[in-house]
Amino acid sequence: MDLLRKINQKIRQAKWKKQCRFGKNVVIDNQVSFEGANRLDNKTTILNTAIGYASYVSEQSFIKNSLFG
C-alpha cells in the first residue's frame, strides 16, 4: 500500500509541477490548489488547502483546511 501512496503523490505533484516547487517527502491531497510560483519545503503536508500566488511553506509544516497567500 505504501508504494501505491507514493505513486499517487508523484502524480499529484506532476499535475502542479508548473505552479509549484516541491521539496522531498511532500504530501498533498486532491483538494489542494496553487495559484503559481509556490514552494513547499521538505517533509510538508498540505491537505484541503488553497495557496495563493508566490507563497512559501517551510520545512516540516502541516496545513489543513486553509486559504492563504
C-alpha positions in Angstrom: 0.0 0.0 0.0 2.9 2.3 0.7 4.0 2.0 -3.0 0.6 3.0 -4.2 0.6 6.1 -1.9 4.0 7.2 -3.3 2.8 6.8 -6.9 -0.3 8.9 -6.1 1.8 11.6 -4.6 4.1 11.7 -7.7 1.0 12.0 -9.9 -0.4 14.9 -7.9 3.0 16.6 -7.8 3.3 16.2 -11.6 -0.1 17.9 -12.0 1.2 21.0 -10.2 4.8 21.0 -11.4 4.5 24.2 -13.4 2.9 26.1 -10.5 4.9 24.8 -7.5 8.3 23.5 -6.5 8.2 20.5 -4.1 10.9 19.5 -1.6 11.4 15.9 -0.5 8.7 13.9 1.2 5.9 16.4 0.5 2.3 15.1 0.9 -0.6 16.8 -0.9 -4.2 15.6 -1.4 -6.6 16.1 -4.3 -8.2 19.1 -2.7 -5.1 21.3 -2.8 -4.8 24.2 -5.3 -1.9 26.5 -6.2 -2.1 29.9 -7.9 1.6 29.7 -9.0 5.2 30.4 -8.1 4.8 28.4 -4.8 7.3 26.4 -2.9 6.7 23.6 -0.4 9.8 22.6 1.5 10.9 19.2 2.8 8.6 17.0 4.9 5.5 19.2 4.4 1.9 18.0 4.5 -0.9 20.1 2.8 -4.5 18.9 2.9 -7.7 20.6 1.5 -5.9 24.0 1.1 -5.8 26.8 -1.4 -2.4 28.5 -1.6 -2.1 32.0 -3.2 0.5 33.3 -5.6 4.2 33.2 -4.6 3.6 31.6 -1.2 6.3 29.6 0.6 5.6 26.8 3.1 8.6 26.0 5.4 10.0 22.6 6.3 8.0 20.1 8.4 4.8 22.1 8.2 1.3 20.6 8.4 -1.6 22.7 7.0 -5.2 21.5 6.7 -8.4 23.2 5.6 -6.8 26.7 4.9 -6.8 29.5 2.5 -3.7 31.7 2.4 -1.4 33.8 0.2 
